[in-house]
Amino acid sequence: MRSDVLGLGLLALGAVLCGAGLPGAPAVAEAKAESAQAAAPPAAPAAPVAAAVTGPSCKLKGTAPLMKGAQLHDAPAGGRVLATFTGALVPMTMTAIPADPASGRARLSTTDGAPALRVDGYVAPADVKVYTTRDIPVIAGHVWISSAQPVKLVAATGDSLRAELSISGSEGQTARASAPCDAFTLQRGVPTKMEVPGSARGYLMKTSTIELYDRPKGDVIFLLKMLEGTAQLFWSTEARSGFVHLMSRGDLTIDAWARLKDLEPLKKGEMMDQYIPPTTAVAGAQLALDKPPPIVKATRSIPIRARRDEKEKPVGEIEAGAEVYILETVAGWTNVLPKALGMTPPDEGGFWIPASETPK
């Protein structure tokens, strides 16, 4: 962990303007209709079609570091920046995930249920780390993306998500699986370990590629392509007809068969644990303010605005019970920051509340 120092200063918001063109009128299909078409009033432009997003029951929550420099906007496309994330821990709830997460923004609120300084906006899903909450089937009954694994969202429907896992140690190979929204979270859990019987024997791949079968002498269901020199460990208690029933649990969970000739049994006395790579947890940045200002706790909810203007629509609120830093007071408005410093407003912007409502 490292300690960054954030300087205090006057904050303001910038605006990004965007526009859209109107669709052109359709061409006239038949010559005999030209005069009638010329006399007719121009057709009204078609109403814009809203992009498909997940339904209200699809909510991904968690407290985790959000990519440093990621931005929260006030609109699904275009719009202005409301906040920039610092790499420190942020409570989050992500909803309204677009059908194509790579080309749209999801709705993000900086709260996950506990009291927080909540700002509501839109973020690129790729900027938010997503993890599995349980095993998700890639090949039913044989291959799964394991629980507590980081995945990339590649598609969304009303109540489910499709995710992609980059297989550790592979030649850029990925595995994809679909599951209901509750199979995903924004906060990594603890990976589940597989219990290995004392009678089990360990096996390693002889080459970098191995075919996995649904049964002895059956059909190939998955082709695993590892980097040269990468030790992919399996264990087994069953062999039949020149095939070995393999089990393993890492970022993928595997329960399948492989040809004995493609495997190298571990020698007696070798410990299987030595072939299992360690897992690491990434902690958020530890941030502090130079000459920290007062910290107060809100006793009730207080709306937050991006500008010092009563006519501005609130962009969130200090939820009752949340702790915040109190910065400068300007023309009847007080600027605040979340205690964890997980986000800051853009240059020359702020998170403003009426000075009369500032907690004591």
URBELZI-V405866 format. One record per pair of residues at least 4 apart in sequence whose ideal C-beta (glycine too) atoms are under 8 Angstrom apart, sorted by the first residue. I is the first residue (numbers start at 1). J is the second residue. D is the distance in whole Angstrom. If there is no record, write none. Layout:
BEGIN
i=I j=J d=D
i=I j=J d=D
END
This chain:
BEGIN
i=1 j=283 d=6
i=1 j=285 d=7
i=1 j=286 d=5
i=2 j=285 d=6
i=2 j=286 d=7
i=3 j=286 d=5
i=3 j=287 d=7
i=3 j=288 d=6
i=4 j=86 d=8
i=4 j=285 d=6
i=4 j=286 d=8
i=4 j=287 d=5
i=4 j=288 d=8
i=5 j=287 d=8
i=5 j=288 d=6
i=5 j=289 d=7
i=5 j=290 d=5
i=6 j=86 d=8
i=6 j=287 d=6
i=6 j=288 d=7
i=6 j=289 d=5
i=6 j=290 d=7
i=6 j=341 d=6
i=6 j=344 d=7
i=7 j=289 d=8
i=7 j=290 d=6
i=8 j=289 d=6
i=8 j=290 d=7
i=8 j=291 d=7
i=8 j=293 d=7
i=8 j=327 d=6
i=8 j=328 d=8
i=10 j=328 d=7
i=10 j=330 d=8
i=10 j=348 d=7
i=11 j=327 d=8
i=11 j=335 d=6
i=11 j=344 d=8
i=11 j=345 d=5
i=11 j=346 d=8
i=11 j=347 d=7
i=11 j=348 d=6
i=11 j=349 d=5
i=11 j=350 d=4
i=12 j=346 d=8
i=12 j=347 d=7
i=12 j=348 d=2
i=12 j=349 d=5
i=12 j=350 d=7
i=13 j=80 d=6
i=13 j=81 d=7
i=13 j=82 d=8
i=13 j=306 d=5
i=13 j=307 d=6
i=13 j=345 d=7
i=13 j=346 d=6
i=13 j=348 d=7
i=13 j=349 d=3
i=13 j=350 d=7
i=14 j=80 d=7
i=14 j=81 d=7
i=14 j=346 d=6
i=14 j=347 d=7
i=14 j=348 d=7
i=14 j=349 d=7
i=15 j=80 d=5
i=16 j=78 d=6
i=16 j=79 d=7
i=16 j=80 d=5
i=16 j=81 d=7
i=17 j=78 d=8
i=18 j=77 d=7
i=18 j=78 d=3
i=18 j=79 d=7
i=22 j=45 d=5
i=23 j=45 d=6
i=23 j=46 d=6
i=25 j=42 d=6
i=25 j=43 d=6
i=26 j=43 d=7
i=28 j=33 d=6
i=28 j=34 d=6
i=28 j=37 d=5
i=29 j=33 d=7
i=30 j=34 d=8
i=33 j=37 d=5
i=34 j=38 d=6
i=35 j=39 d=7
i=36 j=40 d=6
i=51 j=76 d=7
i=51 j=98 d=6
i=51 j=99 d=7
i=51 j=104 d=6
i=52 j=98 d=7
i=52 j=99 d=4
i=52 j=156 d=8
i=52 j=157 d=8
i=53 j=96 d=4
i=53 j=97 d=6
i=53 j=98 d=5
i=53 j=99 d=7
i=53 j=104 d=8
i=53 j=106 d=8
i=53 j=156 d=7
i=54 j=58 d=4
i=54 j=95 d=7
i=54 j=96 d=6
i=54 j=97 d=5
i=54 j=156 d=5
i=54 j=157 d=7
i=54 j=158 d=6
i=54 j=159 d=7
i=54 j=161 d=7
i=54 j=181 d=7
i=55 j=158 d=4
i=55 j=159 d=6
i=56 j=95 d=7
i=57 j=159 d=6
i=57 j=181 d=7
i=58 j=95 d=7
i=58 j=97 d=7
i=58 j=156 d=8
i=58 j=158 d=7
i=58 j=159 d=6
i=58 j=160 d=8
i=58 j=161 d=8
i=58 j=181 d=4
i=59 j=93 d=6
i=59 j=94 d=7
i=59 j=95 d=5
i=59 j=181 d=7
i=60 j=92 d=8
i=60 j=93 d=7
i=60 j=94 d=5
i=60 j=95 d=8
i=60 j=97 d=8
i=60 j=130 d=7
i=60 j=181 d=7
i=60 j=184 d=5
i=60 j=185 d=6
i=60 j=186 d=5
i=61 j=92 d=7
i=61 j=93 d=5
i=61 j=94 d=8
i=61 j=112 d=4
i=61 j=113 d=7
i=61 j=185 d=7
i=61 j=186 d=6
i=61 j=187 d=7
i=62 j=91 d=8
i=62 j=92 d=6
i=62 j=112 d=6
i=62 j=131 d=8
i=62 j=185 d=5
i=62 j=186 d=3
i=62 j=187 d=3
i=63 j=89 d=6
i=63 j=90 d=7
i=63 j=91 d=5
i=63 j=92 d=7
i=63 j=112 d=6
i=63 j=186 d=8
i=63 j=187 d=6
i=64 j=89 d=7
i=64 j=90 d=7
i=64 j=92 d=7
i=64 j=129 d=6
i=64 j=186 d=6
i=64 j=187 d=5
i=64 j=188 d=7
i=64 j=284 d=7
i=65 j=87 d=5
i=65 j=88 d=6
i=65 j=89 d=6
i=65 j=90 d=7
i=65 j=129 d=8
i=65 j=282 d=7
i=65 j=283 d=7
i=65 j=284 d=4
i=65 j=285 d=7
i=65 j=342 d=8
i=66 j=70 d=5
i=66 j=85 d=4
i=66 j=87 d=7
i=66 j=90 d=5
i=66 j=92 d=7
i=66 j=127 d=7
i=66 j=128 d=6
i=66 j=129 d=8
i=66 j=342 d=7
i=66 j=343 d=8
i=67 j=85 d=7
i=67 j=87 d=7
i=67 j=127 d=5
i=67 j=128 d=8
i=67 j=129 d=8
i=68 j=85 d=6
i=68 j=86 d=6
i=68 j=87 d=4
i=68 j=285 d=7
i=69 j=84 d=7
i=69 j=85 d=7
i=70 j=84 d=7
i=70 j=85 d=5
i=70 j=123 d=6
i=70 j=124 d=7
i=70 j=127 d=4
i=70 j=128 d=8
i=71 j=81 d=5
i=71 j=83 d=7
i=71 j=84 d=5
i=71 j=85 d=8
i=71 j=123 d=7
i=71 j=127 d=8
i=72 j=81 d=7
i=72 j=82 d=5
i=72 j=83 d=4
i=72 j=84 d=8
i=72 j=85 d=7
i=72 j=108 d=6
i=72 j=110 d=8
i=72 j=119 d=6
i=72 j=121 d=4
i=72 j=122 d=7
i=72 j=123 d=5
i=72 j=343 d=7
i=73 j=78 d=8
i=73 j=79 d=5
i=73 j=80 d=7
i=73 j=81 d=6
i=73 j=82 d=7
i=73 j=105 d=7
i=73 j=121 d=5
i=73 j=122 d=5
i=73 j=123 d=7
i=74 j=79 d=5
i=74 j=80 d=5
i=74 j=81 d=8
i=74 j=82 d=5
i=74 j=121 d=6
i=74 j=122 d=7
i=74 j=306 d=7
i=74 j=315 d=7
i=75 j=79 d=3
i=75 j=80 d=8
i=75 j=122 d=6
i=76 j=96 d=8
i=76 j=98 d=8
i=76 j=104 d=7
i=76 j=105 d=5
i=76 j=107 d=8
i=76 j=122 d=5
i=77 j=104 d=7
i=77 j=105 d=7
i=79 j=122 d=7
i=80 j=306 d=8
i=81 j=346 d=5
i=81 j=349 d=8
i=82 j=119 d=6
i=82 j=121 d=5
i=82 j=306 d=6
i=82 j=315 d=5
i=82 j=345 d=7
i=82 j=346 d=8
i=82 j=349 d=8
i=83 j=110 d=8
i=83 j=119 d=5
i=83 j=121 d=7
i=83 j=343 d=4
i=83 j=344 d=7
i=83 j=345 d=6
i=83 j=346 d=7
i=83 j=351 d=8
i=84 j=343 d=7
i=84 j=344 d=6
i=84 j=345 d=8
i=84 j=346 d=6
i=85 j=90 d=6
i=85 j=127 d=8
i=85 j=342 d=6
i=85 j=343 d=5
i=86 j=285 d=7
i=86 j=287 d=6
i=86 j=341 d=6
i=86 j=342 d=6
i=86 j=343 d=6
i=86 j=344 d=6
i=87 j=284 d=6
i=87 j=285 d=4
i=88 j=284 d=5
i=88 j=285 d=5
i=88 j=286 d=7
i=88 j=287 d=5
i=88 j=340 d=6
i=88 j=341 d=5
i=88 j=342 d=4
i=89 j=284 d=4
i=89 j=340 d=6
i=89 j=342 d=6
i=90 j=110 d=6
i=90 j=284 d=8
i=90 j=340 d=7
i=90 j=342 d=4
i=90 j=343 d=6
i=91 j=110 d=6
i=91 j=111 d=5
i=91 j=112 d=4
i=91 j=113 d=8
i=91 j=114 d=6
i=91 j=116 d=5
i=91 j=342 d=8
i=92 j=108 d=6
i=92 j=109 d=7
i=92 j=110 d=6
i=92 j=111 d=8
i=92 j=112 d=6
i=92 j=128 d=7
i=92 j=186 d=5
i=93 j=108 d=7
i=93 j=109 d=5
i=93 j=111 d=6
i=93 j=112 d=6
i=93 j=113 d=8
i=94 j=106 d=5
i=94 j=107 d=7
i=94 j=108 d=5
i=94 j=123 d=8
i=94 j=125 d=7
i=94 j=128 d=6
i=94 j=186 d=6
i=95 j=106 d=7
i=95 j=107 d=5
i=95 j=108 d=8
i=95 j=109 d=8
i=96 j=106 d=6
i=96 j=107 d=4
i=97 j=101 d=6
i=97 j=106 d=4
i=97 j=125 d=6
i=97 j=153 d=7
i=97 j=156 d=4
i=97 j=161 d=7
i=98 j=103 d=7
i=98 j=104 d=3
i=98 j=105 d=7
i=98 j=106 d=6
i=98 j=125 d=7
i=98 j=156 d=6
i=99 j=104 d=8
i=99 j=155 d=7
i=99 j=156 d=5
i=99 j=157 d=7
i=100 j=104 d=6
i=100 j=155 d=7
i=100 j=156 d=8
i=101 j=106 d=7
i=101 j=125 d=4
i=101 j=126 d=7
i=101 j=153 d=4
i=101 j=154 d=7
i=101 j=155 d=7
i=101 j=156 d=6
i=102 j=125 d=8
i=102 j=126 d=7
i=102 j=154 d=7
i=104 j=125 d=8
i=105 j=122 d=4
i=105 j=123 d=6
i=105 j=124 d=6
i=105 j=125 d=7
i=106 j=122 d=7
i=106 j=123 d=6
i=106 j=124 d=8
i=106 j=125 d=5
i=106 j=128 d=7
i=107 j=120 d=7
i=107 j=121 d=8
i=107 j=122 d=6
i=108 j=120 d=8
i=108 j=121 d=6
i=108 j=122 d=7
i=108 j=123 d=4
i=108 j=128 d=7
i=109 j=118 d=6
i=109 j=119 d=7
i=109 j=120 d=5
i=109 j=121 d=8
i=109 j=316 d=7
i=110 j=116 d=6
i=110 j=117 d=7
i=110 j=118 d=5
i=110 j=119 d=5
i=110 j=316 d=7
i=110 j=338 d=7
i=110 j=342 d=7
i=110 j=343 d=6
i=111 j=115 d=8
i=111 j=116 d=4
i=111 j=118 d=4
i=111 j=319 d=6
i=112 j=116 d=8
i=112 j=186 d=8
i=114 j=321 d=8
i=115 j=298 d=7
i=115 j=319 d=5
i=115 j=320 d=6
i=115 j=321 d=3
i=115 j=322 d=4
i=115 j=323 d=8
i=116 j=319 d=6
i=116 j=322 d=5
i=116 j=338 d=7
i=117 j=304 d=7
i=117 j=316 d=7
i=117 j=318 d=5
i=117 j=319 d=7
i=117 j=322 d=6
i=117 j=324 d=5
i=117 j=336 d=7
i=117 j=337 d=8
i=117 j=338 d=4
i=117 j=339 d=8
i=117 j=351 d=7
i=118 j=304 d=8
i=118 j=316 d=4
i=118 j=317 d=6
i=118 j=318 d=8
i=118 j=319 d=6
i=118 j=322 d=8
i=119 j=304 d=7
i=119 j=315 d=6
i=119 j=316 d=4
i=119 j=343 d=7
i=119 j=351 d=7
i=120 j=315 d=6
i=120 j=316 d=5
i=121 j=315 d=7
i=123 j=127 d=6
i=123 j=128 d=6
i=124 j=128 d=8
i=125 j=130 d=8
i=125 j=153 d=5
i=126 j=152 d=7
i=128 j=186 d=6
i=129 j=150 d=6
i=129 j=186 d=7
i=129 j=188 d=8
i=130 j=150 d=7
i=130 j=151 d=6
i=130 j=152 d=7
i=130 j=153 d=6
i=130 j=163 d=7
i=130 j=184 d=5
i=130 j=185 d=7
i=130 j=186 d=6
i=131 j=148 d=6
i=131 j=149 d=6
i=131 j=150 d=6
i=131 j=151 d=7
i=131 j=184 d=7
i=131 j=185 d=5
i=131 j=186 d=7
i=131 j=187 d=7
i=131 j=188 d=5
i=131 j=189 d=7
i=132 j=136 d=6
i=132 j=145 d=6
i=132 j=146 d=7
i=132 j=147 d=5
i=132 j=148 d=6
i=132 j=149 d=5
i=132 j=151 d=6
i=132 j=163 d=7
i=132 j=179 d=8
i=132 j=183 d=6
i=132 j=184 d=6
i=132 j=185 d=8
i=133 j=147 d=6
i=133 j=148 d=8
i=133 j=182 d=7
i=133 j=183 d=6
i=133 j=184 d=6
i=133 j=185 d=5
i=133 j=189 d=7
i=134 j=147 d=5
i=134 j=179 d=8
i=134 j=183 d=6
i=135 j=144 d=4
i=135 j=145 d=7
i=135 j=146 d=6
i=135 j=147 d=6
i=135 j=253 d=6
i=136 j=144 d=6
i=136 j=145 d=5
i=136 j=163 d=7
i=136 j=177 d=4
i=136 j=178 d=8
i=136 j=179 d=5
i=136 j=183 d=6
i=137 j=141 d=8
i=137 j=143 d=7
i=137 j=144 d=5
i=137 j=177 d=6
i=138 j=143 d=4
i=138 j=144 d=6
i=138 j=145 d=6
i=138 j=175 d=5
i=138 j=176 d=7
i=138 j=177 d=5
i=138 j=222 d=8
i=138 j=252 d=8
i=139 j=143 d=4
i=139 j=221 d=5
i=139 j=222 d=6
i=141 j=214 d=8
i=141 j=255 d=7
i=142 j=212 d=7
i=142 j=214 d=6
i=142 j=221 d=5
i=142 j=222 d=7
i=142 j=254 d=7
i=142 j=255 d=6
i=142 j=256 d=5
i=143 j=175 d=7
i=143 j=212 d=7
i=143 j=221 d=7
i=143 j=222 d=5
i=143 j=252 d=6
i=143 j=253 d=7
i=143 j=254 d=6
i=143 j=255 d=8
i=143 j=256 d=7
i=144 j=177 d=7
i=144 j=252 d=7
i=144 j=253 d=4
i=145 j=149 d=6
i=145 j=151 d=7
i=145 j=163 d=7
i=145 j=165 d=5
i=145 j=175 d=6
i=145 j=177 d=5
i=145 j=251 d=7
i=145 j=252 d=7
i=145 j=253 d=8
i=146 j=191 d=7
i=146 j=192 d=7
i=146 j=249 d=6
i=146 j=250 d=7
i=146 j=251 d=6
i=146 j=252 d=6
i=146 j=253 d=5
i=147 j=189 d=7
i=147 j=191 d=7
i=147 j=192 d=5
i=148 j=188 d=6
i=148 j=189 d=4
i=148 j=190 d=6
i=148 j=191 d=4
i=148 j=192 d=7
i=149 j=165 d=6
i=149 j=191 d=8
i=149 j=251 d=5
i=150 j=165 d=8
i=150 j=188 d=7
i=151 j=163 d=4
i=151 j=164 d=6
i=151 j=165 d=5
i=151 j=184 d=7
i=152 j=163 d=6
i=152 j=164 d=5
i=152 j=165 d=8
i=152 j=166 d=8
i=153 j=161 d=6
i=153 j=162 d=7
i=153 j=163 d=6
i=153 j=164 d=8
i=153 j=184 d=8
i=154 j=162 d=5
i=154 j=163 d=7
i=154 j=164 d=5
i=154 j=176 d=7
i=155 j=161 d=7
i=155 j=162 d=4
i=155 j=178 d=8
i=156 j=160 d=7
i=156 j=161 d=5
i=156 j=162 d=7
i=157 j=161 d=8
i=159 j=180 d=6
i=159 j=181 d=6
i=160 j=178 d=6
i=160 j=179 d=6
i=160 j=180 d=5
i=160 j=181 d=6
i=161 j=178 d=7
i=161 j=179 d=7
i=161 j=180 d=8
i=161 j=181 d=6
i=161 j=183 d=8
i=161 j=184 d=6
i=162 j=176 d=6
i=162 j=177 d=7
i=162 j=178 d=4
i=163 j=176 d=7
i=163 j=177 d=6
i=163 j=178 d=8
i=163 j=179 d=8
i=163 j=184 d=7
i=164 j=174 d=5
i=164 j=175 d=7
i=164 j=176 d=5
i=165 j=174 d=6
i=165 j=175 d=5
i=165 j=176 d=8
i=165 j=177 d=8
i=165 j=251 d=6
i=165 j=252 d=7
i=166 j=170 d=8
i=166 j=172 d=7
i=166 j=173 d=8
i=166 j=174 d=6
i=167 j=173 d=5
i=167 j=174 d=7
i=167 j=175 d=6
i=167 j=224 d=8
i=167 j=251 d=6
i=167 j=252 d=6
i=168 j=250 d=7
i=168 j=251 d=5
i=168 j=277 d=7
i=169 j=226 d=5
i=169 j=227 d=6
i=169 j=230 d=4
i=169 j=232 d=7
i=169 j=277 d=8
i=170 j=224 d=7
i=170 j=225 d=6
i=170 j=226 d=5
i=170 j=227 d=7
i=170 j=230 d=8
i=171 j=208 d=8
i=171 j=225 d=5
i=171 j=226 d=7
i=171 j=227 d=6
i=173 j=224 d=7
i=173 j=225 d=5
i=175 j=252 d=6
i=179 j=183 d=4
i=179 j=184 d=7
i=185 j=189 d=7
i=188 j=281 d=7
i=191 j=279 d=6
i=192 j=249 d=7
i=193 j=249 d=7
i=194 j=247 d=7
i=194 j=248 d=8
i=194 j=249 d=4
i=194 j=253 d=8
i=196 j=200 d=5
i=196 j=235 d=5
i=196 j=272 d=7
i=197 j=237 d=6
i=199 j=237 d=6
i=200 j=235 d=4
i=200 j=236 d=6
i=200 j=237 d=5
i=200 j=247 d=8
i=201 j=235 d=7
i=201 j=236 d=6
i=201 j=237 d=7
i=201 j=265 d=6
i=201 j=266 d=7
i=202 j=233 d=6
i=202 j=234 d=7
i=202 j=235 d=5
i=202 j=265 d=7
i=202 j=266 d=4
i=202 j=270 d=7
i=202 j=272 d=4
i=202 j=275 d=7
i=203 j=233 d=7
i=203 j=234 d=5
i=203 j=235 d=7
i=203 j=236 d=6
i=203 j=244 d=6
i=203 j=246 d=7
i=203 j=263 d=4
i=203 j=264 d=7
i=203 j=265 d=6
i=203 j=266 d=7
i=204 j=231 d=6
i=204 j=232 d=7
i=204 j=233 d=6
i=204 j=234 d=8
i=204 j=263 d=7
i=204 j=264 d=5
i=204 j=266 d=7
i=204 j=275 d=7
i=205 j=209 d=8
i=205 j=210 d=5
i=205 j=224 d=8
i=205 j=226 d=7
i=205 j=231 d=8
i=205 j=232 d=5
i=205 j=262 d=7
i=205 j=263 d=7
i=205 j=264 d=7
i=206 j=261 d=8
i=206 j=262 d=6
i=206 j=263 d=6
i=206 j=264 d=5
i=207 j=262 d=7
i=208 j=225 d=7
i=208 j=226 d=5
i=208 j=227 d=7
i=208 j=228 d=5
i=208 j=230 d=7
i=209 j=223 d=7
i=209 j=224 d=7
i=209 j=225 d=5
i=209 j=226 d=7
i=210 j=223 d=8
i=210 j=224 d=5
i=210 j=226 d=8
i=210 j=232 d=8
i=210 j=258 d=6
i=210 j=262 d=5
i=210 j=263 d=8
i=211 j=220 d=5
i=211 j=222 d=8
i=211 j=223 d=6
i=211 j=258 d=7
i=211 j=259 d=7
i=211 j=262 d=7
i=212 j=220 d=7
i=212 j=221 d=6
i=212 j=222 d=4
i=212 j=223 d=7
i=212 j=224 d=6
i=212 j=246 d=7
i=212 j=254 d=7
i=212 j=256 d=4
i=212 j=257 d=7
i=212 j=258 d=6
i=213 j=217 d=8
i=213 j=218 d=5
i=213 j=219 d=6
i=213 j=220 d=6
i=213 j=221 d=7
i=213 j=243 d=7
i=213 j=256 d=6
i=213 j=257 d=4
i=213 j=258 d=7
i=213 j=259 d=8
i=214 j=218 d=5
i=214 j=219 d=5
i=214 j=221 d=5
i=214 j=256 d=7
i=214 j=257 d=7
i=215 j=219 d=8
i=215 j=257 d=6
i=216 j=240 d=5
i=216 j=241 d=4
i=216 j=242 d=8
i=216 j=243 d=4
i=216 j=257 d=6
i=217 j=241 d=6
i=217 j=243 d=7
i=218 j=257 d=7
i=221 j=256 d=6
i=222 j=254 d=8
i=222 j=256 d=7
i=224 j=232 d=7
i=226 j=230 d=4
i=226 j=232 d=5
i=231 j=275 d=5
i=232 j=248 d=7
i=233 j=248 d=6
i=233 j=272 d=6
i=233 j=275 d=4
i=233 j=276 d=6
i=234 j=244 d=8
i=234 j=246 d=4
i=234 j=247 d=6
i=234 j=248 d=5
i=234 j=254 d=7
i=234 j=258 d=8
i=234 j=263 d=7
i=235 j=246 d=8
i=235 j=247 d=6
i=235 j=248 d=7
i=235 j=272 d=6
i=236 j=244 d=5
i=236 j=245 d=5
i=236 j=246 d=6
i=236 j=247 d=7
i=237 j=245 d=7
i=238 j=244 d=7
i=238 j=245 d=4
i=239 j=243 d=7
i=239 j=244 d=5
i=239 j=245 d=7
i=239 j=260 d=7
i=240 j=245 d=8
i=242 j=259 d=6
i=242 j=260 d=5
i=242 j=261 d=7
i=243 j=257 d=5
i=243 j=258 d=7
i=243 j=259 d=6
i=243 j=260 d=6
i=244 j=257 d=7
i=244 j=258 d=6
i=244 j=259 d=8
i=244 j=260 d=5
i=244 j=263 d=6
i=245 j=256 d=8
i=245 j=257 d=6
i=246 j=254 d=6
i=246 j=255 d=8
i=246 j=256 d=6
i=246 j=257 d=7
i=246 j=258 d=5
i=246 j=263 d=8
i=247 j=254 d=7
i=247 j=255 d=6
i=248 j=252 d=7
i=248 j=253 d=7
i=248 j=254 d=5
i=249 j=253 d=5
i=249 j=254 d=8
i=250 j=276 d=7
i=250 j=277 d=8
i=258 j=262 d=6
i=258 j=263 d=6
i=259 j=263 d=7
i=266 j=270 d=4
i=266 j=272 d=7
i=270 j=274 d=7
i=272 j=276 d=7
i=284 j=342 d=7
i=287 j=340 d=8
i=287 j=341 d=4
i=288 j=292 d=7
i=288 j=341 d=8
i=289 j=293 d=7
i=289 j=325 d=7
i=289 j=337 d=8
i=289 j=341 d=7
i=292 j=325 d=7
i=293 j=325 d=5
i=293 j=326 d=6
i=293 j=327 d=6
i=294 j=325 d=7
i=294 j=326 d=5
i=295 j=323 d=6
i=295 j=324 d=7
i=295 j=325 d=6
i=295 j=326 d=8
i=295 j=339 d=6
i=296 j=323 d=7
i=296 j=324 d=6
i=296 j=326 d=6
i=296 j=358 d=8
i=296 j=359 d=4
i=296 j=360 d=7
i=297 j=321 d=7
i=297 j=322 d=7
i=297 j=323 d=5
i=297 j=359 d=6
i=298 j=302 d=6
i=298 j=318 d=5
i=298 j=319 d=7
i=298 j=320 d=6
i=298 j=321 d=7
i=298 j=322 d=5
i=298 j=323 d=8
i=298 j=324 d=7
i=298 j=359 d=5
i=299 j=320 d=6
i=299 j=359 d=6
i=300 j=320 d=5
i=301 j=317 d=5
i=301 j=318 d=7
i=301 j=319 d=6
i=301 j=320 d=5
i=302 j=317 d=6
i=302 j=318 d=4
i=302 j=353 d=5
i=302 j=357 d=5
i=302 j=359 d=8
i=303 j=314 d=4
i=303 j=316 d=8
i=303 j=317 d=5
i=303 j=353 d=7
i=304 j=314 d=6
i=304 j=315 d=6
i=304 j=316 d=5
i=304 j=317 d=6
i=304 j=318 d=6
i=304 j=336 d=8
i=304 j=351 d=5
i=304 j=352 d=7
i=304 j=353 d=6
i=305 j=309 d=7
i=305 j=312 d=4
i=305 j=313 d=8
i=305 j=314 d=6
i=305 j=315 d=7
i=305 j=352 d=5
i=305 j=353 d=8
i=306 j=312 d=6
i=306 j=315 d=5
i=306 j=345 d=7
i=306 j=349 d=6
i=306 j=350 d=7
i=306 j=351 d=8
i=306 j=352 d=7
i=307 j=312 d=5
i=307 j=349 d=8
i=307 j=350 d=8
i=307 j=352 d=7
i=308 j=330 d=7
i=308 j=331 d=6
i=308 j=332 d=8
i=308 j=333 d=4
i=308 j=350 d=8
i=308 j=352 d=5
i=316 j=351 d=8
i=318 j=322 d=5
i=318 j=324 d=6
i=318 j=336 d=7
i=318 j=353 d=7
i=318 j=359 d=8
i=322 j=338 d=8
i=322 j=339 d=8
i=323 j=339 d=4
i=324 j=336 d=4
i=324 j=337 d=6
i=324 j=338 d=6
i=324 j=339 d=6
i=324 j=359 d=8
i=325 j=336 d=6
i=325 j=337 d=4
i=325 j=338 d=8
i=325 j=339 d=6
i=326 j=334 d=6
i=326 j=336 d=6
i=326 j=358 d=6
i=326 j=359 d=8
i=327 j=334 d=7
i=327 j=335 d=4
i=327 j=336 d=6
i=327 j=337 d=6
i=327 j=350 d=8
i=328 j=334 d=8
i=328 j=335 d=5
i=329 j=333 d=7
i=329 j=334 d=5
i=329 j=335 d=8
i=329 j=355 d=5
i=329 j=358 d=8
i=330 j=335 d=7
i=332 j=354 d=7
i=332 j=355 d=5
i=332 j=356 d=8
i=333 j=352 d=5
i=333 j=353 d=7
i=333 j=354 d=6
i=333 j=355 d=6
i=334 j=352 d=7
i=334 j=353 d=5
i=334 j=354 d=7
i=334 j=355 d=5
i=334 j=358 d=5
i=335 j=350 d=4
i=335 j=351 d=7
i=335 j=352 d=6
i=336 j=351 d=5
i=336 j=352 d=8
i=336 j=353 d=6
i=337 j=341 d=6
i=337 j=344 d=7
i=337 j=351 d=7
i=338 j=342 d=6
i=338 j=343 d=7
i=345 j=349 d=4
i=345 j=350 d=5
i=345 j=351 d=6
i=353 j=357 d=6
i=353 j=358 d=6
i=354 j=358 d=8
END
